[in-house]
Amino acid sequence: MFKDAIRQIMEGAVLHSIGPNGTPSESYYIARFKTLREPLGFPISAAKLPDDKQAIHAWVEENNKPVSVGRIHLIPEDSSGSCSDTSDANSTSCPDFLPLNQEGCIDSLGNILPNFNSIRPAVQIRQMGTIIGYQRKGYASLVLNELEKSAVKLWGSCTGLLQARRAAIPFYESQGWVSFGEEYMIDGIGPHISMWKPLTNNSQKGGE
Ligand SMILES: CC(C)(COP(=O)(O)OP(=O)(O)OC[C@H]1O[C@@H](n2cnc3c(N)ncnc32)[C@H](O)[C@@H]1OP(=O)(O)O)[C@@H](O)C(=O)NCCC(=O)NCCS
């Protein structure tokens, strides 16, 4: 488990990371709610995920307030990635990642994804959001880079997977993630595309 690792990144902005088995503050979940849930009309209870304890969380604070957040978790060996979107009983479900079961998946740049026998450990990025007014300051990039680095430190070289909302695709592309497969709908949230990135010691900014 990583304790809360704190780094001063620029005047007034601080990058934090914690977990697995760490507990981010309520203000972290409020930032998640404001960026990802409130705009879609979800209640505050939808801000927490059932497996938040198993995830690594990273966030940027300005003036001690989280303004950009995200998490990464190891996809369990017996799972292909599908999971409930929130802890709420009537939560919508996010689908499996096909490459965890199927060989020969090709990404939008023509690369063949690793075979399902060699694609694990596989990790998933979820719940990335930057509060309006703090966007385009590089904060989500810092959060994502920190999550990728922490995952490699804890789980070794691994395959990163995520399900991106349409509007977030350019952000993930700017960080070296590549889309694959057809677009699909997640009920109550909207159209998504899956993306991937091989994560190694050298694949992040500041990696060894
Ligand atoms: C996607 C999101 C997390 C990006 O956060 P951010 O802190 O603004 O991202 P960054 O400042 O680190 O952006 C890094 C780069 O990504 C790209 N990028 C980010 N937002 C973009 C946008 N709206 N359109 C096009 N490119 C974008 C740019 O290349 C940017 O670099 P630049 O500002 O120097 O041009 C933020 O827009 C957000 O919270 N959106 C709503 C919630 C959401 O959709 N989350 C993702 C769910 S899958």
The ligand as a Gaussian input file, in Angstrom:
#p B3LYP/6-31G(d) Opt

LIG

0 1
 C      -11.134000      14.948000     -19.431000
 C      -10.672000      15.822000     -18.254000
 C      -10.488000      14.942000     -17.018000
 C       -9.335000      16.493000     -18.627000
 O       -8.885000      17.226000     -17.491000
 P       -7.838000      18.433000     -17.582000
 O       -7.282000      18.629000     -16.203000
 O       -8.454000      19.597000     -18.216000
 O       -6.730000      17.829000     -18.553000
 P       -5.271000      18.398000     -18.830000
 O       -5.211000      19.862000     -18.534000
 O       -4.294000      17.544000     -18.134000
 O       -5.157000      18.197000     -20.425000
 C       -4.005000      17.653000     -21.014000
 C       -4.190000      17.646000     -22.511000
 O       -5.324000      16.840000     -22.874000
 C       -5.973000      17.396000     -24.021000
 N       -7.315000      17.849000     -23.638000
 C       -7.825000      17.993000     -22.388000
 N       -9.114000      18.390000     -22.447000
 C       -9.420000      18.506000     -23.759000
 C      -10.598000      18.899000     -24.454000
 N      -11.730000      19.243000     -23.813000
 N      -10.562000      18.927000     -25.805000
 C       -9.445000      18.606000     -26.482000
 N       -8.285000      18.219000     -25.864000
 C       -8.282000      18.178000     -24.523000
 C       -5.105000      18.585000     -24.453000
 O       -4.131000      18.093000     -25.340000
 C       -4.476000      18.993000     -23.136000
 O       -3.257000      19.693000     -23.294000
 P       -3.303000      21.314000     -23.576000
 O       -4.213000      21.906000     -22.553000
 O       -1.853000      21.708000     -23.404000
 O       -3.815000      21.464000     -24.969000
 C      -11.699000      16.967000     -17.976000
 O      -12.021000      17.620000     -19.197000
 C      -12.994000      16.508000     -17.319000
 O      -13.064000      16.401000     -16.089000
 N      -14.052000      16.238000     -18.125000
 C      -15.362000      15.873000     -17.561000
 C      -15.350000      14.500000     -16.892000
 C      -14.907000      13.414000     -17.857000
 O      -15.350000      13.312000     -18.990000
 N      -14.010000      12.554000     -17.339000
 C      -13.497000      11.409000     -18.101000
 C      -14.448000      10.278000     -18.026000
 S      -13.935000       8.934000     -19.048000

